[in-house]
């Protein structure tokens, strides 16, 4: 447990030292401030505009921090051989993968929460009401990004740093959009074999579109109980476990 905690702390410290993290946070804060100062809409439209921009910025900051933090973990440490002293210690490669995952998760969640707090501060200053739906939306973003980090970390065991960044970002966009479009193709298909293949293709990858309830925040849909988040959490845990097990299995057999 002590070694696992040490890896988590080391990963967080490495991320904090990177200037990109601060640049992203400052950029996100500036966007929210400028958006909040905008007065070229009627009050109702301005409220929706501010919510829309903020709901967009929060996950984007999370994705960028998660991508660049996760993608460099294994390739960079293997290349500069800084991983060797760590693995000489009484620590398994599985612990190393889990420690890296949790470290990146903490720094990514922290970045997203900072942006969220800034957003909430400006919303309250403008006397705009915030419902429980916003916090549900934020929690879903945090859960979604937890899956994404496990995917990027898995790719880091088989891809270079640069290739991982490009593929992970493309995959993030794809996992947001493929579900509804593929479902339309399935409904329109008349070939049973092709339809079965498409259904398998539909259900195997994680659906990031399931975690997006931005419209409910922007248009003030009726509030729902937080209990509805439980299936999303279970869904995420399953995929996180799968990708971390794959990453651990590959890394355990990898020659360093």
Buried (B, 14 or more C-beta within 10 A) or exposed (E): EEBBEBBBEBBBEBBEEBEEBEEBBEBBBEBBEEBBEEEEEEEEEBBBBBBBBBBEBBBBBBBBBBBBBBBBBBBBBBEEEEBEEBBEEEBEBBBBBBBBBBBBBBBBBBBBBBBBEBBBEBBEEEEBEEBEBBBBBBBBBBBBBBBBBBBBBBBBBBBBBEBBBEBBBEBBEEBBEBBEEBEEEBEEBEEEEEBEEBBEEBEEBBBBBBBBBBEBBBEBEEEEEEEEBEEBEEBBEEBBEBBBBBBBBBBEEEEE
